[in-house]
Amino acid sequence: MELNAPQPYLIEFAPSSLHKMLVREAAFALSRRRLTEALNLAREREREIKATRPPFMILLPTKAKQEFTSNLEESRDTLSVLQAGLDKLNLLEPELLAQVAFRLENHLRRSSSDYVHGLSENRYPTDWARLRIRFDECARDYHTTLNALANLCAIMPPHEAIGTPPTSRQLLTKAISLGDQLEAEVEFINKISHAQRKRAGHEGFTLKLQAGVNWKESAQSLLGINAKAAPRTLLDLIAQSEKITAKILAEVSDESTLTLSKSSHDIASYHLGQWSALREAALLKINPEELESLVKETETLLETGEFKRWAILDEPPVTAPPPKPGGQPAKPAPETVHAPKPPPRTNDGPTLKLSPRTTRPPFPSKPAVTAPAPIPAASAEEINALATAKAELERQTQLLQSLKAELDARESFVSESENRLLEKTLAQQEQEAELEQRSEELEHLEKRVRQLQANIDPATKARAAELPPRVFNEFLE
């Protein structure tokens, strides 16, 4: 028998992070509804204004034309503002919905035995498909991150620990987080398998228990290995992990296909049914006067990544809610199905060749990988301090190089300025010499004219004075 959809009051007993995420999702939905309604009204208003435009606009008085233009511009401005708000919701809402779905899935896996029992009975095909996709994406992200780390090691100093530089340490941190998620996915798969065995016995189950693999500590053990040995170690780890995850994914896919092949399903998704009921309850928690500020705050949380951190919080499950006022006592919660301990690792089963809870490099049995000298385990504070000091050294080196480049540029500028000044000085000296030479020639000509005038007889001077003055023409001279 299917579990009835939760009543609105159940949202009060959801984990704090899930409660905040659901309320913000409801605020986005309500804001979208109001923006759409306002946008439709604004478009209708614009059509009405355009319909009032007279056929001979140019003949209208100036005041009437200004009033019409002002109303039309105001309507268009309103449309622009509303459309911008709706566009921003469209941009951020997919990320919001994905994070809410992820957080709700984690909550149901941890606290809802009905969800586990339903999956073990091969119901909820949509939820089985999401389980398969989520495991596949997590495994691929884990392998992609390790591969990126292997490529980064090729350009690092050979004897430097890969957990020291900020870039490689960031990739390692991401790989450790993804390894933790992979282990959680396998734990939930085993939880479903255990529920099948409990319901149908050891011969009626279809989903096998998966061997425990320590993906998280495999990534943690890489912190002390040097960049020279890391690529080979990482590639071996990726190869073994891909083989294990491919086997698990194949079994989950078979189970999903078996669920889909069943003739009838009363409910395709338990997850979506719970989500729909909680959405309605979350709408009741919104204060209309605070809607705008709540939406703006949520947009900021999505843009800064804080909203995504809420989705991965590991909060304890909430106990059964108290009885409704005036009603019957609440029924005891169904028996919670706990994930069993993974089967012991054997030589025949899939396993990463890594001793658990050690800081040694993985795969010590492979002679091709040379283990580095033992490195004392460093605390996170020491690693961060070393990384900070190294980053400061790199910053100071870059600053020194930039200052040196600036000084070189200034020296080059001064040298070019001196050369230009020298060229100008030489040109001025040449001009001065030329002027001096012309001055001497002019003095010589004046002296010659005075001599000629002294030798002319008085009669010639009188005839020359009677002649009309000659106009200077440069074309005749």
C-alpha positions as semicolon CSV with decimal commas, in nm:
position;residue;x (nm);y (nm);z (nm)
1;M;0,000;0,000;0,000
2;E;0,134;0,336;-0,098
3;L;0,220;0,596;0,163
4;N;-0,020;0,887;0,160
5;A;0,126;1,220;0,060
6;P;0,256;1,414;0,361
7;Q;0,035;1,681;0,507
8;P;0,155;2,045;0,500
9;Y;0,249;2,044;0,867
10;L;0,522;1,784;0,800
11;I;0,750;2,049;0,652
12;E;0,808;2,177;1,004
13;F;0,991;1,852;1,081
14;A;1,214;1,857;0,775
15;P;1,586;1,928;0,831
16;S;1,670;2,295;0,856
17;S;1,857;2,313;0,525
18;L;1,581;2,131;0,336
19;H;1,317;2,354;0,494
20;K;1,502;2,670;0,383
21;M;1,554;2,534;0,032
22;L;1,186;2,440;-0,008
23;V;1,070;2,783;0,109
24;R;1,304;2,954;-0,136
25;E;1,187;2,731;-0,419
26;A;0,828;2,827;-0,334
27;A;0,930;3,195;-0,329
28;F;1,074;3,156;-0,680
29;A;0,753;2,990;-0,802
30;L;0,534;3,260;-0,646
31;S;0,756;3,536;-0,784
32;R;0,740;3,381;-1,131
33;R;0,360;3,369;-1,112
34;R;0,336;3,735;-1,009
35;L;0,591;3,850;-1,267
36;T;0,406;3,664;-1,543
37;E;0,074;3,820;-1,443
38;A;0,228;4,168;-1,422
39;L;0,398;4,117;-1,759
40;N;0,067;4,023;-1,923
41;L;-0,100;4,331;-1,776
42;A;0,188;4,553;-1,891
43;R;0,162;4,417;-2,245
44;E;-0,212;4,478;-2,246
45;R;-0,152;4,832;-2,120
46;E;0,098;4,893;-2,401
47;R;-0,154;4,773;-2,661
48;E;-0,417;5,006;-2,519
49;I;-0,179;5,305;-2,536
50;K;-0,083;5,224;-2,894
51;A;-0,452;5,201;-2,984
52;T;-0,504;5,563;-2,869
53;R;-0,250;5,697;-3,116
54;P;-0,433;5,945;-3,347
55;P;-0,395;5,907;-3,725
56;F;-0,242;6,255;-3,767
57;M;0,006;6,266;-3,482
58;I;0,195;6,561;-3,624
59;L;-0,115;6,782;-3,612
60;L;-0,175;6,730;-3,239
61;P;-0,084;6,998;-2,985
62;T;0,259;6,963;-2,827
63;K;0,116;6,876;-2,485
64;A;-0,094;6,590;-2,626
65;K;0,201;6,445;-2,817
66;Q;0,424;6,462;-2,509
67;E;0,161;6,290;-2,297
68;F;0,122;6,006;-2,548
69;T;0,500;5,960;-2,582
70;S;0,550;5,967;-2,205
71;N;0,282;5,702;-2,146
72;L;0,428;5,477;-2,416
73;E;0,784;5,506;-2,282
74;E;0,668;5,438;-1,927
75;S;0,485;5,125;-2,044
76;R;0,791;5,002;-2,231
77;D;1,017;5,065;-1,930
78;T;0,782;4,862;-1,711
79;L;0,787;4,578;-1,963
80;S;1,167;4,586;-1,972
81;V;1,202;4,568;-1,592
82;L;0,952;4,283;-1,559
83;Q;1,108;4,086;-1,843
84;A;1,456;4,127;-1,691
85;G;1,331;3,990;-1,358
86;L;1,167;3,692;-1,530
87;D;1,480;3,624;-1,735
88;K;1,692;3,610;-1,419
89;L;1,451;3,361;-1,263
90;N;1,472;3,148;-1,578
91;L;1,851;3,155;-1,556
92;L;1,880;3,055;-1,189
93;E;1,576;2,829;-1,142
94;P;1,724;2,512;-1,304
95;E;2,015;2,516;-1,057
96;L;1,776;2,578;-0,767
97;L;1,550;2,286;-0,865
98;A;1,848;2,052;-0,912
99;Q;1,984;2,130;-0,565
100;V;1,643;2,095;-0,396
101;A;1,589;1,759;-0,569
102;F;1,935;1,641;-0,457
103;R;1,878;1,745;-0,095
104;L;1,530;1,589;-0,081
105;E;1,666;1,264;-0,226
106;N;1,931;1,251;0,047
107;H;1,666;1,316;0,312
108;L;1,435;1,039;0,184
109;R;1,722;0,791;0,161
110;R;1,815;0,853;0,520
111;S;1,480;0,887;0,693
112;S;1,207;0,718;0,483
113;S;1,185;0,341;0,512
114;D;0,878;0,352;0,282
115;Y;1,100;0,490;0,006
116;V;1,353;0,208;0,052
117;H;1,082;-0,062;0,067
118;G;0,916;0,077;-0,245
119;L;1,241;0,065;-0,440
120;S;1,313;-0,288;-0,314
121;E;0,972;-0,398;-0,451
122;N;1,066;-0,259;-0,794
123;R;0,826;0,031;-0,781
124;Y;0,894;0,397;-0,867
125;P;1,066;0,363;-1,211
126;T;1,145;0,736;-1,221
127;D;1,332;0,711;-0,892
128;W;1,527;0,407;-1,012
129;A;1,628;0,597;-1,326
130;R;1,744;0,893;-1,114
131;L;1,945;0,659;-0,888
132;R;2,124;0,515;-1,193
133;I;2,198;0,858;-1,342
134;R;2,318;0,998;-1,009
135;F;2,562;0,709;-0,952
136;D;2,691;0,731;-1,310
137;E;2,750;1,108;-1,291
138;C;2,925;1,081;-0,954
139;A;3,158;0,804;-1,080
140;R;3,245;0,996;-1,396
141;D;3,318;1,314;-1,199
142;Y;3,546;1,114;-0,966
143;H;3,744;0,967;-1,256
144;T;3,759;1,298;-1,445
145;T;3,896;1,476;-1,138
146;L;4,166;1,214;-1,084
147;N;4,258;1,230;-1,453
148;A;4,289;1,610;-1,434
149;L;4,515;1,565;-1,130
150;A;4,735;1,320;-1,325
151;N;4,772;1,572;-1,608
152;L;4,860;1,846;-1,360
153;C;5,137;1,632;-1,205
154;A;5,320;1,632;-1,540
155;I;5,407;2,003;-1,501
156;M;5,487;1,995;-1,129
157;P;5,837;1,959;-0,978
158;P;5,907;1,580;-0,960
159;H;5,973;1,560;-0,586
160;E;5,693;1,792;-0,472
161;A;5,401;1,634;-0,284
162;I;5,083;1,677;-0,487
163;G;4,893;1,782;-0,178
164;T;5,102;2,099;-0,143
165;P;5,021;2,333;-0,438
166;P;4,680;2,503;-0,412
167;T;4,559;2,384;-0,754
168;S;4,634;2,016;-0,702
169;R;4,513;2,032;-0,342
170;Q;4,182;2,172;-0,466
171;L;4,146;1,880;-0,710
172;L;4,230;1,634;-0,433
173;T;3,970;1,790;-0,205
174;K;3,710;1,755;-0,480
175;A;3,810;1,391;-0,541
176;I;3,780;1,314;-0,168
177;S;3,430;1,467;-0,161
178;L;3,325;1,271;-0,471
179;G;3,468;0,953;-0,321
180;D;3,254;1,010;-0,013
181;Q;2,948;1,054;-0,237
182;L;3,030;0,732;-0,426
183;E;3,047;0,540;-0,099
184;A;2,710;0,687;0,004
185;E;2,557;0,576;-0,329
186;V;2,682;0,218;-0,282
187;E;2,561;0,221;0,079
188;F;2,210;0,311;-0,038
189;I;2,216;0,041;-0,309
190;N;2,308;-0,213;-0,041
191;K;2,028;-0,076;0,176
192;I;1,777;-0,158;-0,100
193;S;1,933;-0,502;-0,153
194;H;1,910;-0,578;0,216
195;A;1,542;-0,476;0,215
196;Q;1,482;-0,721;-0,075
197;R;1,640;-1,004;0,122
198;K;1,438;-0,920;0,430
199;R;1,116;-0,918;0,227
200;A;1,170;-1,209;-0,012
201;G;1,440;-1,419;0,150
202;H;1,786;-1,496;0,024
203;E;1,658;-1,658;-0,295
204;G;1,400;-1,397;-0,401
205;F;1,626;-1,096;-0,440
206;T;1,739;-0,947;-0,772
207;L;1,982;-0,676;-0,658
208;K;2,316;-0,805;-0,532
209;L;2,509;-0,660;-0,242
210;Q;2,808;-0,458;-0,357
211;A;3,153;-0,500;-0,204
212;G;3,270;-0,208;0,003
213;V;3,530;0,010;-0,171
214;N;3,705;0,295;0,003
215;W;3,708;0,564;-0,268
216;K;3,743;0,846;-0,016
217;E;4,054;0,716;0,160
218;S;4,201;0,616;-0,176
219;A;4,198;0,986;-0,270
220;Q;4,318;1,093;0,075
221;S;4,619;0,860;0,052
222;L;4,747;1,060;-0,245
223;L;4,824;1,370;-0,037
224;G;5,184;1,271;0,042
225;I;5,285;1,110;-0,285
226;N;5,526;1,305;-0,506
227;A;5,448;1,433;-0,854
228;K;5,685;1,186;-1,021
229;A;5,510;0,873;-0,891
230;A;5,158;1,018;-0,888
231;P;5,055;0,985;-1,258
232;R;5,110;0,608;-1,271
233;T;4,939;0,561;-0,936
234;L;4,643;0,778;-1,040
235;L;4,598;0,596;-1,373
236;D;4,598;0,259;-1,194
237;L;4,344;0,389;-0,944
238;I;4,122;0,522;-1,225
239;A;4,138;0,192;-1,415
240;Q;4,041;-0,016;-1,112
241;S;3,768;0,225;-1,006
242;E;3,618;0,234;-1,357
243;K;3,601;-0,145;-1,361
244;I;3,421;-0,153;-1,025
245;T;3,178;0,130;-1,099
246;A;3,093;-0,017;-1,441
247;K;2,992;-0,345;-1,272
248;I;2,779;-0,165;-1,013
249;L;2,619;0,057;-1,279
250;A;2,530;-0,248;-1,490
251;E;2,349;-0,413;-1,198
252;V;2,163;-0,092;-1,110
253;S;2,065;-0,049;-1,477
254;D;1,930;-0,406;-1,486
255;E;1,724;-0,339;-1,176
256;S;1,594;-0,013;-1,326
257;T;1,496;-0,196;-1,646
258;L;1,320;-0,466;-1,443
259;T;1,121;-0,199;-1,259
260;L;1,026;-0,029;-1,584
261;S;0,912;-0,354;-1,741
262;K;0,643;-0,412;-1,481
263;S;0,295;-0,363;-1,623
264;S;0,154;-0,108;-1,380
265;H;0,280;0,150;-1,135
266;D;0,042;0,334;-0,906
267;I;0,303;0,604;-0,852
268;A;0,595;0,653;-1,090
269;S;0,799;0,849;-0,835
270;Y;0,779;0,856;-0,457
271;H;1,029;1,144;-0,460
272;L;0,813;1,367;-0,681
273;G;0,499;1,290;-0,477
274;Q;0,668;1,400;-0,156
275;W;0,816;1,704;-0,328
276;S;0,477;1,820;-0,460
277;A;0,319;1,799;-0,115
278;L;0,609;1,982;0,047
279;R;0,592;2,254;-0,219
280;E;0,232;2,329;-0,126
281;A;0,326;2,338;0,241
282;A;0,621;2,570;0,175
283;L;0,395;2,823;0,004
284;L;0,209;2,868;0,332
285;K;0,535;2,968;0,505
286;I;0,600;3,272;0,284
287;N;0,523;3,621;0,407
288;P;0,405;3,819;0,099
289;E;0,571;4,134;0,232
290;E;0,908;3,957;0,244
291;L;0,878;3,784;-0,094
292;E;1,096;4,028;-0,289
293;S;1,378;4,028;-0,032
294;L;1,359;3,648;-0,007
295;V;1,394;3,609;-0,384
296;K;1,689;3,850;-0,399
297;E;1,859;3,669;-0,112
298;T;1,808;3,335;-0,288
299;E;1,953;3,473;-0,612
300;T;2,263;3,580;-0,420
301;L;2,293;3,238;-0,255
302;L;2,274;3,066;-0,594
303;E;2,530;3,298;-0,752
304;T;2,780;3,258;-0,465
305;G;2,741;2,878;-0,435
306;E;2,608;2,888;-0,077
307;F;2,280;2,729;-0,188
308;K;2,471;2,428;-0,324
309;R;2,643;2,379;0,012
310;W;2,303;2,344;0,177
311;A;2,226;2,054;-0,058
312;I;2,512;1,839;0,075
313;L;2,462;1,905;0,446
314;D;2,440;1,586;0,649
315;E;2,175;1,661;0,911
316;P;2,022;1,397;1,137
317;P;1,679;1,263;1,035
318;V;1,376;1,408;1,207
319;T;1,168;1,188;1,432
320;A;0,799;1,124;1,369
321;P;0,583;1,439;1,405
322;P;0,356;1,487;1,705
323;P;-0,013;1,402;1,671
324;K;-0,245;1,652;1,509
325;P;-0,444;1,866;1,753
326;G;-0,762;1,680;1,847
327;G;-0,665;1,374;1,644
328;Q;-0,535;1,027;1,712
329;P;-0,180;0,973;1,834
330;A;0,071;0,950;1,558
331;K;0,143;0,597;1,444
332;P;0,489;0,468;1,517
333;A;0,730;0,522;1,234
334;P;0,787;0,219;1,011
335;E;1,091;0,015;1,081
336;T;1,395;0,187;0,940
337;V;1,602;-0,020;0,703
338;H;1,969;0,020;0,781
339;A;2,238;-0,051;0,527
340;P;2,420;-0,375;0,612
341;K;2,791;-0,398;0,648
342;P;2,950;-0,468;0,310
343;P;3,054;-0,828;0,245
344;P;3,416;-0,912;0,324
345;R;3,664;-0,833;0,054
346;T;3,805;-1,138;-0,121
347;N;4,047;-1,193;-0,402
348;D;3,754;-1,269;-0,635
349;G;3,555;-0,952;-0,551
350;P;3,621;-0,597;-0,673
351;T;3,848;-0,401;-0,446
352;L;4,087;-0,112;-0,465
353;K;4,427;-0,239;-0,364
354;L;4,463;-0,006;-0,070
355;S;4,492;-0,072;0,300
356;P;4,213;0,125;0,471
357;R;4,284;0,422;0,694
358;T;4,649;0,469;0,589
359;T;4,832;0,753;0,428
360;R;5,052;0,529;0,210
361;P;5,018;0,553;-0,167
362;P;4,764;0,305;-0,310
363;F;4,860;-0,021;-0,481
364;P;5,179;-0,107;-0,282
365;S;5,180;-0,457;-0,433
366;K;5,263;-0,327;-0,783
367;P;5,646;-0,323;-0,828
368;A;5,622;-0,075;-1,116
369;V;5,523;0,204;-0,875
370;T;5,812;0,329;-0,664
371;A;5,688;0,442;-0,325
372;P;5,843;0,768;-0,204
373;A;6,030;0,800;0,120
374;P;5,803;0,813;0,425
375;I;5,669;1,161;0,481
376;P;5,549;1,267;0,825
377;A;5,177;1,327;0,822
378;A;5,112;1,698;0,806
379;S;4,809;1,862;0,953
380;A;4,570;2,067;0,743
381;E;4,694;2,385;0,915
382;E;5,057;2,306;0,825
383;I;4,965;2,228;0,464
384;N;4,763;2,549;0,439
385;A;5,045;2,752;0,596
386;L;5,298;2,603;0,353
387;A;5,068;2,668;0,058
388;T;5,009;3,025;0,176
389;A;5,383;3,088;0,211
390;K;5,448;2,947;-0,133
391;A;5,170;3,157;-0,285
392;E;5,316;3,468;-0,115
393;L;5,662;3,384;-0,255
394;E;5,516;3,348;-0,604
395;R;5,332;3,678;-0,563
396;Q;5,649;3,859;-0,451
397;T;5,843;3,704;-0,743
398;Q;5,581;3,821;-0,989
399;L;5,587;4,168;-0,829
400;L;5,968;4,182;-0,859
401;Q;5,949;4,078;-1,224
402;S;5,689;4,342;-1,297
403;L;5,903;4,611;-1,128
404;K;6,206;4,500;-1,327
405;A;6,006;4,515;-1,650
406;E;5,885;4,864;-1,555
407;L;6,243;4,982;-1,488
408;D;6,360;4,839;-1,820
409;A;6,078;5,023;-1,995
410;R;6,174;5,349;-1,821
411;E;6,542;5,307;-1,915
412;S;6,445;5,244;-2,273
413;F;6,227;5,556;-2,272
414;V;6,507;5,772;-2,126
415;S;6,754;5,640;-2,383
416;E;6,516;5,713;-2,668
417;S;6,452;6,063;-2,527
418;E;6,827;6,135;-2,510
419;N;6,871;6,023;-2,870
420;R;6,585;6,244;-2,986
421;L;6,727;6,539;-2,789
422;L;7,072;6,486;-2,942
423;E;6,924;6,478;-3,290
424;K;6,738;6,804;-3,228
425;T;7,054;6,968;-3,089
426;L;7,252;6,871;-3,395
427;A;6,978;7,005;-3,626
428;Q;6,973;7,336;-3,436
429;Q;7,351;7,366;-3,463
430;E;7,330;7,309;-3,838
431;Q;7,061;7,577;-3,868
432;E;7,269;7,822;-3,665
433;A;7,571;7,758;-3,886
434;E;7,363;7,813;-4,197
435;L;7,221;8,142;-4,058
436;E;7,566;8,262;-3,970
437;Q;7,687;8,187;-4,321
438;R;7,394;8,373;-4,477
439;S;7,455;8,669;-4,245
440;E;7,815;8,692;-4,366
441;E;7,699;8,678;-4,729
442;L;7,447;8,958;-4,661
443;E;7,714;9,178;-4,506
444;H;7,936;9,115;-4,806
445;L;7,656;9,219;-5,045
446;E;7,583;9,536;-4,848
447;K;7,951;9,627;-4,861
448;R;7,960;9,574;-5,237
449;V;7,647;9,792;-5,285
450;R;7,806;10,078;-5,092
451;Q;8,118;10,052;-5,307
452;L;7,914;10,062;-5,628
453;Q;7,716;10,363;-5,507
454;A;8,036;10,551;-5,429
455;N;8,171;10,499;-5,784
456;I;7,859;10,629;-5,968
457;D;7,893;10,988;-6,107
458;P;7,638;11,262;-6,011
459;A;7,470;11,272;-6,356
460;T;7,392;10,898;-6,344
461;K;7,251;10,934;-5,993
462;A;7,016;11,215;-6,117
463;R;6,888;11,004;-6,409
464;A;6,830;10,707;-6,178
465;A;6,626;10,923;-5,944
466;E;6,396;11,033;-6,228
467;L;6,307;10,670;-6,321
468;P;5,982;10,532;-6,170
469;P;6,029;10,284;-5,882
470;R;6,053;9,926;-5,997
471;V;5,803;9,677;-5,853
472;F;5,959;9,348;-5,740
473;N;5,825;9,043;-5,921
474;E;5,962;8,711;-5,816
475;F;5,879;8,562;-6,155
476;L;6,091;8,819;-6,341
477;E;6,381;8,823;-6,100
